[in-house]
Amino acid sequence: MAVKIRLRRIGKKKNPFYRIIVSDSKFPVAGKFIEEIGTFDPNTDPSTCKVDAELAKKWLANGAQPTDTVSKIFKQAGIVK
């Protein structure tokens, strides 16, 4: 099972809000997921992100692969160097 850490869009049209989730790569983005580990709000200036660092490090240690956008968010949050 290939596990990915990716963004799941919630929010209204032209007002995006994202949840950072851990899911199987075979599931659709808007479908079933394993665990929610944070949120990302690009509407504020600067963008705000809240990530549970312990959960993120646990999933990264277990082999979950973050997407490009999520890895940038983790770098800003100081989770990954």
C-alpha positions in Angstrom: 0.0 0.0 0.0 1.5 3.3 -1.1 0.6 6.0 1.3 0.6 9.7 0.4 0.4 12.9 2.3 -1.6 15.4 0.2 -4.1 18.3 0.3 -7.8 17.8 0.2 -9.8 20.8 -0.9 -12.8 21.9 1.1 -14.4 25.2 0.9 -16.6 27.2 -1.4 -16.0 28.2 -5.0 -13.2 30.8 -5.3 -12.6 30.5 -1.5 -10.3 27.4 -1.2 -9.4 25.8 2.1 -7.4 22.6 2.4 -6.9 19.8 4.8 -3.6 17.9 4.9 -4.5 14.2 4.9 -2.8 10.9 4.8 -4.4 8.5 2.3 -3.7 5.5 0.1 -2.5 6.6 -3.3 -5.2 4.5 -5.0 -8.1 6.4 -3.3 -9.4 9.6 -5.0 -8.4 13.0 -3.4 -11.9 13.7 -2.3 -12.5 10.1 -1.2 -11.6 8.0 1.8 -8.5 8.9 3.9 -6.6 7.4 6.8 -5.9 10.4 9.0 -6.1 14.2 9.0 -2.9 15.9 10.2 -3.5 19.6 9.6 -5.0 22.4 7.6 -3.8 25.0 5.1 -5.5 28.4 4.4 -4.1 30.2 1.3 -6.7 33.1 1.7 -4.9 34.8 4.6 -1.9 37.0 4.1 0.5 35.3 4.7 -0.9 31.8 4.2 -1.6 30.0 7.4 -1.0 26.3 8.0 -1.5 24.3 11.2 0.2 20.9 11.2 0.4 18.3 13.9 4.2 17.9 13.8 4.3 14.6 15.7 1.8 12.9 13.4 3.6 14.2 10.3 6.9 12.9 11.5 5.3 9.6 12.4 3.9 9.1 8.9 7.1 10.3 7.2 9.0 7.8 9.3 6.6 5.0 8.3 7.3 5.8 4.6 4.4 8.1 3.6 5.4 10.2 0.6 4.3 13.9 0.7 3.3 15.7 -2.5 5.3 18.6 -3.8 3.0 21.2 -2.2 2.8 19.4 1.1 6.6 19.1 1.3 6.9 22.9 0.8 4.4 23.4 3.6 6.4 21.0 5.8 9.6 23.0 5.1 7.9 26.3 6.1 6.6 24.7 9.3 10.0 23.3 10.1 9.0 19.6 10.0 11.3 18.6 7.1 14.7 20.2 6.3 
